[in-house]
Amino acid sequence: MTRRPSWRERAACRGRLDLDFIDPTDEQVDQCRAVCAECPVRELCLADALTSGEAWGIWGGLDADERAAVAEQDGHPTPTVRPAHGTNARYAKHRCRCSACTAAHTEYERERRARLRARRRGAVARAYVLAEPVRCGRTWAGAGQYLLPLPGVPPLREAEHDLARPAQTASTAA
């Protein structure tokens, strides 16, 4: 569980349910900035938002665009929207090591390795290359296009096999 910084207890916006500091309307922006101007911990709030790369709302009297400009000048991370916790993207790209992100990464790696093992054993369905154009519903699949068998779809019939030949892989091409 993450701990909130102690300065938040003294923030002027604490308990202000009438204003939305995260996604303020155009009318609320000036009111939020006025609250921030009188806040005793404004600098700490802005420093925390710059350090964490906060991408939403008004922090320390600045909105996300203004914080991005300050962050670029001062060498802080640019405010960005990060993937949700409990995803492999958050673990891999943003180096989050919380238990939810670690579990998501573990599951991703387990599935990726299973796919690799299946591919090495040849359990992955072979693709077919069309020798002639074939009508697929309202559209046409042209000669040279690949057909991939889909789970739950019956395999090609004999007449259709004449129109498609197995695709060559690196191992069969040699």
C-alpha angles and dihedrals in degrees: 000000000000121000122226117235113260092237090070090071089064097041117126091222092059109117094008097133091162091071128058107214094176099054107006123183118238090262093051097050094079091044091051091049090050090054090049092050090060095041117118093211099044095123093049090049092051092045091051092049092048093047094049095041093237108197101189138064137350116314123173089355095301129106124220095272093050091046090050090056092048091045091053091051095045099039098249122142113278112253107260137170108247128205117261121274114265095046131113090230091060090049097045104035102030099031095233109167100185116135094256094052092044091052091049091050091048091052091047092051091047091054093043092052091047089054091050092049091048091050092050091051091050093244091131112099115254120244121233127218116218115239093193134020113275129197112238107188107298095345135064127235108214130224111277095030120127124244116203119198111238126215110260094018115110116248122258116289121234094261090051091048088064089061095047131051126193114270116247116243126198090265095050095042093062 
